[in-house]
Amino acid sequence: MSQAIRKQILSIVDTMENANQLLLQLLTENNFDDFVDLLTQCQNCAIEIGTKIEKIYGENLQTIHTLEVYCEYIYLLAESLNTPELIANRYEQLCGQISIVKNSIISEIPDKKEVVFFPYNASMWDSLESIYLAAKKDPHCDAFCVPIPYYEKNPDGSLGKMYYEIDQYPSDIEVIDYREYDFKERRPDTIYIHNPYDNWNHVTSVHPDYYAKNLREYTDKLVYIPYFILGEIEPSNQAAINGMKHFCFLPGTIYANKVILQSENMRQIYINEFIKAAAENGLSGPFVDRKVQENKFLGLGSPKLDKIASSDKSKLVIPEEWLPILQKSDGTYKKIVFYNTTIAAFLHHKESMLDKISDVLNFFYKEQNEVALLWRPHPLMESTIKSMSPKLWDQYQSMVENYRNQGWGIYDDSSDLNRAILLSDCYYGDHSSVVQLYQETGKPIMIQNIGILYGEE
């Protein structure tokens, strides 16, 4: 239970406690109509408290029983108006029971912050994981991981196929079905998100209930952490900034109370570009107040880097079906190439990008005895092609199916990006946030040139 809800419940109990004095005054004045009306209000307060607690903890808490007894004493006190000699005793019972209710709430409902994480795509969970694990260890915090559904968008912008990836999270992460966590009722103290787009994305959308604009209404602190890492840029390099500034002004940055970024330089860029975009879009007040934005944007680092730093290659669990591809006949490992293809490259090059992928696959097919290819497209590549370039979908799908069916290389569409980074010997592919992570390993990185096809040499 959030501290906000706990405080609200105790405030209602205090109101019920204060009502006792007014009840006594109404009895003294023989104002029985107002007396009964006030008892009814106290009963409604008890029911409200009980309902809130049951929705979060169930009906087995002792506090629920103490509230039931309190309601019973209200009934008996109202009935005693017909037998005046019982009023004093039943009034004392009611006063004593409200103290029992209050003590029960204090002892059974801990004064902890409730923090909830709403990831949507399991492959992007690493952007939140280290903060979640720290929150789970904090004795003053109740932390919950609640994966939420997301949708492909149809070409007309409507919501299409739904995805729910709750079964794809690491085994040590305790996940809760989003249908079992009512954030509107629980009003968590802090909410963490890594999807900033709300309805601004043309390819996918999280469930509209979980748009940043909506979540902000049900928490004291909405925190947005980007699911990606960008190449570091100096705040004075406006030419480079122009290529990424669209990330700085999105619903996630607009509605979040805090935005956690990978570095101090990136923080300064976000602040500068956010203020400029806010002014261009007609926003004023706190949106263009530099002191406000400096307090909101924090350059504390990315959990994605924490994940890489804390990972141990020796503890990787490699799927059995991968081993014949990764190993030579003598059991030694081939050189493993992590081939990464991105949405940005596809949207920019379209048909040329598909030609490049086909060419790369053909090249590594010929080298399969010495080199194992681990192809890992962006997790939203298929959704992007279906939505943005549906005419190319059949061609792309056929290429993927042929590659998978031939079985000489690995097609990694799992949620575990970290495994691909640790397992591989080098990176080949497009510029992306994965490159920034891969640099942390110190292993070679090669960026593909879409315009060069090996088959033409």
C-alpha positions in Angstrom: 0.0 0.0 0.0 1.3 3.4 -0.9 2.1 5.9 1.8 -0.4 8.2 0.3 -3.3 5.7 0.6 -2.1 4.7 4.1 -2.1 8.4 5.2 -5.5 8.8 3.7 -6.9 5.8 5.6 -5.5 7.0 8.9 -6.9 10.5 8.2 -10.4 9.0 7.8 -9.9 7.1 11.1 -8.9 10.3 12.8 -12.1 11.9 11.4 -14.1 8.9 12.8 -12.3 9.3 16.2 -13.1 13.1 16.3 -16.8 12.3 15.5 -17.1 10.6 18.9 -17.1 13.9 20.7 -19.7 15.3 18.4 -21.8 12.1 19.0 -21.8 12.7 22.7 -22.8 16.4 22.2 -25.7 15.4 20.0 -26.9 12.8 22.6 -26.7 15.5 25.3 -28.9 17.8 23.1 -31.3 14.9 22.3 -30.6 15.6 18.6 -31.3 12.1 17.6 -31.8 12.7 13.9 -28.3 14.2 13.5 -26.9 11.6 15.8 -28.2 8.8 13.6 -27.0 10.6 10.5 -23.5 11.0 11.9 -23.4 7.3 12.9 -24.3 6.5 9.3 -21.4 8.7 8.1 -19.0 6.9 10.4 -20.2 3.5 9.1 -19.7 4.6 5.5 -16.2 5.7 6.4 -15.5 2.3 7.9 -16.8 0.6 4.8 -14.6 2.8 2.6 -11.5 1.9 4.6 -12.4 -1.8 4.5 -13.0 -1.7 0.8 -9.6 -0.1 0.1 -7.7 -2.5 2.3 -9.5 -5.6 0.9 -8.7 -4.6 -2.7 -5.0 -4.5 -1.8 -4.5 -7.1 0.9 -7.6 -9.3 0.7 -10.1 -9.9 3.5 -8.0 -11.9 5.9 -6.3 -9.0 7.7 -7.2 -8.5 11.4 -8.0 -4.9 10.5 -11.0 -6.0 8.4 -12.4 -7.8 11.5 -11.9 -4.8 13.7 -13.8 -2.6 11.2 -16.6 -5.2 11.1 -16.8 -5.0 15.0 -16.8 -1.2 14.8 -19.8 -1.3 12.4 -21.6 -3.7 14.7 -21.1 -1.3 17.6 -22.5 1.5 15.4 -25.6 -0.6 14.8 -26.0 -1.5 18.5 -25.6 2.2 19.5 -28.3 3.3 17.1 -30.6 0.6 18.4 -29.9 1.7 22.0 -31.8 4.9 21.4 -34.9 2.8 22.3 -33.3 1.6 25.5 -31.5 4.6 27.0 -29.9 2.7 29.8 -27.7 0.9 27.3 -26.5 4.1 25.5 -23.5 5.0 27.8 -22.0 1.5 27.7 -22.4 1.1 23.9 -21.0 4.6 23.3 -17.9 3.6 25.3 -17.6 0.4 23.3 -17.6 2.4 20.1 -15.0 4.8 21.3 -12.8 1.9 22.4 -13.2 0.1 19.1 -12.0 3.0 17.0 -8.7 3.0 18.9 -8.4 -0.7 18.2 -9.0 -0.1 14.5 -6.3 2.6 14.4 -3.8 0.4 16.2 -4.5 -2.5 13.9 -4.0 -0.4 10.8 -0.7 0.9 12.1 0.6 -2.6 13.0 -0.6 -4.5 9.9 -0.1 -2.0 7.2 3.6 -1.0 7.1 4.6 2.6 6.5 6.5 1.9 3.2 6.8 3.5 -0.1 5.1 1.6 -2.9 7.1 1.6 -6.1 5.8 0.0 -9.3 7.6 -0.6 -12.6 5.6 -0.8 -15.8 7.8 -2.3 -18.5 6.1 -3.2 -21.8 8.7 -4.9 -24.1 10.6 -7.6 -22.1 13.8 -7.0 -24.2 13.9 -3.5 -22.8 13.6 -4.5 -19.1 17.3 -3.9 -18.6 16.6 -0.2 -18.7 14.7 -0.6 -15.3 16.1 -3.7 -13.7 18.9 -2.4 -11.5 16.6 0.2 -9.9 13.9 -2.5 -9.4 16.4 -4.8 -7.7 17.6 -2.0 -5.4 14.1 -1.1 -4.5 13.3 -4.8 -3.7 16.2 -4.8 -1.2 15.1 -1.6 0.5 13.3 -2.4 3.7 11.4 0.8 3.5 10.0 0.1 0.1 7.5 -2.3 -1.5 8.5 -2.8 -5.2 6.4 -4.4 -7.9 7.2 -5.3 -11.5 4.0 -5.2 -13.5 4.5 -5.9 -17.3 1.9 -4.1 -19.4 0.5 -5.0 -22.8 1.3 -3.2 -26.0 -0.1 -3.2 -29.5 1.0 -3.1 -33.1 -0.5 -0.1 -34.8 -2.4 -0.7 -38.1 -1.5 1.5 -41.1 -4.6 3.7 -40.3 -3.3 4.3 -36.7 -5.8 2.1 -34.9 -4.6 -0.5 -32.4 -3.9 -4.0 -33.9 -2.4 -7.1 -32.5 -1.8 -7.1 -28.7 1.5 -8.4 -27.2 1.9 -9.4 -23.5 5.3 -10.6 -22.6 5.0 -11.4 -18.9 6.5 -14.9 -19.5 9.7 -13.5 -20.9 11.3 -11.9 -17.9 14.3 -13.3 -16.0 13.4 -16.0 -13.5 14.6 -13.9 -10.5 12.1 -11.1 -11.3 8.8 -11.5 -9.6 6.2 -10.3 -12.0 2.5 -9.4 -11.5 -0.2 -9.6 -14.1 -1.4 -6.0 -14.9 -5.0 -7.2 -14.4 -4.1 -7.9 -10.7 -2.6 -4.5 -10.0 -5.0 -1.6 -9.9 -2.8 1.4 -9.9 -5.8 3.7 -9.9 -6.9 2.2 -6.6 -3.4 1.7 -5.1 -2.0 5.1 -6.1 1.7 4.0 -5.8 4.1 6.6 -4.5 6.4 6.2 -7.5 5.9 4.8 -11.0 8.7 3.9 -13.3 8.2 3.7 -17.1 10.6 3.3 -20.1 8.1 4.0 -22.9 7.8 7.7 -23.6 5.5 7.8 -26.6 1.9 7.5 -25.5 0.0 7.8 -28.8 2.8 9.6 -30.6 4.4 6.4 -32.0 3.2 5.3 -35.4 4.3 1.7 -35.0 3.3 0.5 -31.5 1.4 1.8 -28.5 1.3 0.6 -24.9 -2.2 0.1 -23.5 -3.7 3.6 -23.3 -4.4 3.2 -19.6 -0.6 3.3 -19.2 0.1 6.5 -21.1 2.3 8.9 -19.1 -0.4 11.5 -19.2 -2.7 9.2 -17.4 -0.3 7.6 -15.0 0.7 11.0 -13.6 -2.8 11.4 -12.2 -2.3 8.4 -9.9 1.1 8.9 -8.4 3.2 11.5 -6.6 6.2 10.7 -8.7 6.3 9.5 -12.3 9.8 8.6 -13.4 10.8 8.1 -17.0 14.0 6.3 -18.0 14.8 5.9 -21.7 14.9 2.3 -22.9 17.9 3.2 -25.1 21.3 4.7 -24.8 22.5 7.3 -27.2 26.0 8.1 -28.4 27.5 10.7 -26.2 27.3 14.3 -27.6 28.8 17.5 -26.4 26.0 20.1 -25.5 27.7 22.5 -27.9 27.4 20.2 -30.9 24.1 21.3 -32.3 24.5 19.5 -35.6 24.7 16.1 -33.7 21.9 17.2 -31.3 19.6 17.8 -34.2 19.7 14.1 -35.0 18.4 13.1 -31.6 16.4 16.0 -30.2 13.1 14.4 -31.0 13.7 12.1 -28.0 13.8 15.2 -25.7 10.2 16.3 -26.1 7.8 13.4 -25.8 4.9 12.6 -23.5 7.3 10.8 -21.2 9.5 13.8 -20.7 6.5 16.2 -20.7 4.5 14.4 -18.0 7.2 12.8 -15.9 8.1 14.3 -12.6 11.7 13.0 -13.0 13.7 11.9 -16.1 16.8 9.8 -15.5 19.4 10.1 -18.2 22.7 8.4 -19.0 25.1 11.3 -18.4 25.4 14.9 -17.4 26.0 16.0 -21.0 22.8 14.3 -22.1 21.0 15.9 -19.2 22.0 19.4 -20.4 21.0 18.5 -24.0 17.6 17.3 -22.8 17.0 20.4 -20.7 18.0 22.8 -23.6 16.0 21.0 -26.3 12.9 20.4 -24.0 12.6 24.1 -23.2 13.0 25.1 -26.9 10.4 22.5 -28.0 8.0 23.5 -25.2 8.1 27.1 -26.3 7.7 26.1 -30.0 4.6 24.1 -29.0 3.0 27.0 -27.1 3.7 25.7 -23.6 4.7 28.2 -20.8 5.2 28.4 -17.1 7.1 25.5 -15.6 7.7 23.9 -19.0 10.0 26.7 -20.0 11.4 27.4 -16.5 15.0 26.3 -16.5 15.1 25.8 -12.8 12.1 23.5 -12.9 13.6 21.5 -15.7 17.0 21.3 -14.1 15.3 19.7 -11.1 13.3 17.3 -13.3 16.1 16.0 -15.6 18.8 14.0 -13.8 22.1 12.6 -15.3 22.4 9.6 -13.0 23.4 7.0 -15.6 21.5 4.2 -17.3 20.5 0.9 -15.7 21.4 -0.7 -19.1 25.0 -0.1 -18.3 24.5 -1.5 -14.8 23.2 -4.7 -16.4 26.3 -5.1 -18.6 28.7 -4.4 -15.7 27.1 -6.9 -13.4 26.8 -9.8 -16.0 29.0 -12.8 -16.0 29.5 -14.6 -19.3 30.3 -17.9 -17.5 26.8 -18.0 -16.1 25.1 -17.6 -19.5 22.4 -20.3 -20.2 22.8 -21.1 -23.9 19.8 -22.8 -25.6 20.6 -26.4 -26.6 19.5 -25.8 -30.2 22.1 -23.1 -30.6 25.1 -25.3 -29.7 25.4 -27.1 -33.1 25.5 -23.7 -34.8 28.0 -22.2 -32.3 30.4 -25.1 -32.1 32.7 -26.8 -34.5 32.8 -30.6 -34.9 35.6 -30.8 -32.2 33.5 -28.9 -29.7 35.4 -25.6 -29.8 33.4 -22.5 -30.4 33.4 -20.6 -33.7 33.8 -16.9 -33.8 30.4 -15.5 -33.0 29.2 -12.3 -34.8 26.3 -10.4 -33.3 24.4 -9.0 -36.4 22.1 -6.1 -35.4 19.6 -4.5 -37.7 17.6 -1.5 -36.7 14.3 0.2 -37.4 16.0 3.5 -38.2 18.1 2.0 -40.9 15.1 0.2 -42.4 12.9 3.3 -42.5 15.7 5.2 -44.2 16.8 2.7 -46.8 13.6 0.4 -47.2 14.3 -1.9 -50.2 18.1 -1.3 -50.0 18.1 -2.4 -46.4 16.5 -5.7 -47.3 19.0 -6.2 -50.1 21.8 -5.5 -47.6 20.4 -8.0 -45.1 20.1 -10.7 -47.8 23.7 -10.0 -48.9 25.0 -10.3 -45.3 23.2 -13.6 -44.8 24.6 -15.0 -48.0 28.1 -13.9 -47.0 28.0 -15.6 -43.6 26.3 -18.7 -45.0 29.6 -19.3 -46.9 31.6 -18.7 -43.7 29.5 -20.9 -41.4 32.2 -23.5 -40.8 34.3 -20.9 -39.0 31.9 -18.1 -38.0 28.5 -18.3 -36.4 26.0 -15.5 -37.1 23.7 -14.4 -34.4 21.1 -12.2 -36.1 19.1 -10.1 -33.7 16.8 -7.5 -35.4 15.2 -4.7 -33.3 12.4 -6.3 -31.4 9.8 -4.1 -33.1 11.2 -4.6 -36.6 8.3 -6.7 -37.8 5.7 -4.4 -36.3 7.4 -1.4 -38.0 7.4 -3.0 -41.4 3.8 -4.1 -41.1 2.7 -0.6 -40.1 5.0 1.6 -42.1 5.9 -0.4 -45.2 3.4 -3.2 -45.5 4.3 -3.8 -49.2 7.7 -5.0 -48.0 6.4 -7.3 -45.3 6.1 -10.5 -47.4 9.7 -10.1 -48.7 11.1 -9.5 -45.2 9.1 -12.4 -43.7 10.2 -14.8 -46.4 13.8 -13.8 -45.8 13.5 -14.4 -42.1 11.7 -17.7 -42.5 14.3 -19.0 -45.0 17.1 -18.1 -42.6 15.5 -19.8 -39.7 14.5 -22.9 -41.6 18.0 -23.4 -43.1 19.3 -23.6 -39.5 22.9 -22.6 -40.1 22.7 -19.3 -38.1 20.9 -18.1 -35.0 17.8 -15.9 -35.2 17.5 -14.3 -31.7 14.1 -12.8 -31.1 14.3 -13.4 -27.4 14.0 -10.7 -24.7 17.6 -11.3 -23.6 19.8 -8.7 -25.4 22.4 -9.1 -22.7 23.1 -12.7 -23.7 23.8 -11.7 -27.3 26.2 -9.0 -26.2 28.1 -11.3 -23.8 28.1 -14.4 -26.0 29.4 -12.8 -29.2 33.0 -12.0 -30.1 32.2 -8.9 -32.2 29.4 -6.6 -33.3 28.3 -6.0 -36.9 25.4 -4.0 -38.0 23.7 -0.6 -37.8 24.3 2.3 -35.5 22.0 2.0 -32.5 21.9 2.2 -28.7 23.2 -1.4 -28.7 26.5 -0.1 -30.0 26.8 2.1 -26.9 26.3 -1.0 -24.7 28.7 -3.1 -26.7 31.4 -0.6 -26.3 31.4 -1.4 -22.6 32.7 -4.9 -23.5 35.8 -3.7 -25.3 35.1 -6.1 -28.1 35.3 -5.1 -31.8 32.5 -3.1 -33.4 31.9 -2.8 -37.2 29.1 -0.7 -38.7 27.6 -1.9 -41.9 27.4 0.2 -45.0 24.1 -0.3 -46.7 25.5 0.8 -50.0 28.2 -2.0 -50.2 27.1 -5.5 -51.2 29.6 -8.3 -50.9 27.8 -10.2 -53.7 28.7 -7.5 -56.1 32.4 -7.6 -55.5 
